[in-house]
């Protein structure tokens, strides 16, 4: 006799979904998220928003995933697996942000971390500039935590110069709220 595998089984792990780009050298993006989740004894799920060709010296190329394929990836996971938390990373463009925001609205009551990936460490653009306001409008209100670095915080608040003092950095952070 076969067991009914569709019955609910107790879980002993936390399931975390990362929605981000793929980094070929695994120093960032989906690969780094999965390593972090594993180190924290979480089960990682992925929705890949972009493919990158990069190494430790920089990003050579970025191919964004079509927003409809992003939608299909999210649908496949959300219809089947209970998700305990979500972390976003490189989203790339407005279309992807809209799809992600739409799907996140259906996940009520779970933590959502929005990592505001705008550019690579080497300065390669990873989010279209026209998508920045949409990220703030659609994703920030759904976020439990937003994690910009200092250059990202400056861009998100429209500053031309980076804040350098503790006071300037604190003020920039407050402006994001």
C-alpha positions, 0 to 999 in steps of 0.5 A: 500500500502506498502512503498518500504523499499529499497529506500535510506533514509537520515541517522542522525547517523554515522555508525562505524564498529568494527572488534575485539574479544568478551570480556565476561566481556565487559571491552574491545573488541567488547562490549567496542567498542559498548558502546563507539560508543553508548556514541558518538551517533554512530551506531555500527556494529560488526565483531567478530574475536575471542571469549574469556573466561575472567573476570577482573582477566585475559583471560582463553581461546581464540577461533579464528573465522575462517578467512572465517567466518570473510570474510562472516561477512564482506561481509554481512555488506559491501554489505548492509550497508554504513559504515562511519568509521572502528576500528580494535581491536584483530585480532588474526592471519595472516589469519584474517589480510589478510581478513580484509586488503582485505576488507578495500581496498574496503572502500576508503575514510573512516577513519580506526583506527587500534588498535594494540591489541597484548596482554591482560592487564594481558599479554595473547597473543592475536595476533600470533607473525608471524602476527605482520609484516603482520599487519604493512605491510597490515593494517598500510598503510590503517590506518588513525590512529594507536593506540598502547600502549607503550608495543605494540609500543616497540614490533612493532618497535622491541625494547627489552626494553620498552621506558620510557622517553618522548624522547624514547617514541616519537622516538618509535612513529616516528619509527612506521611511 
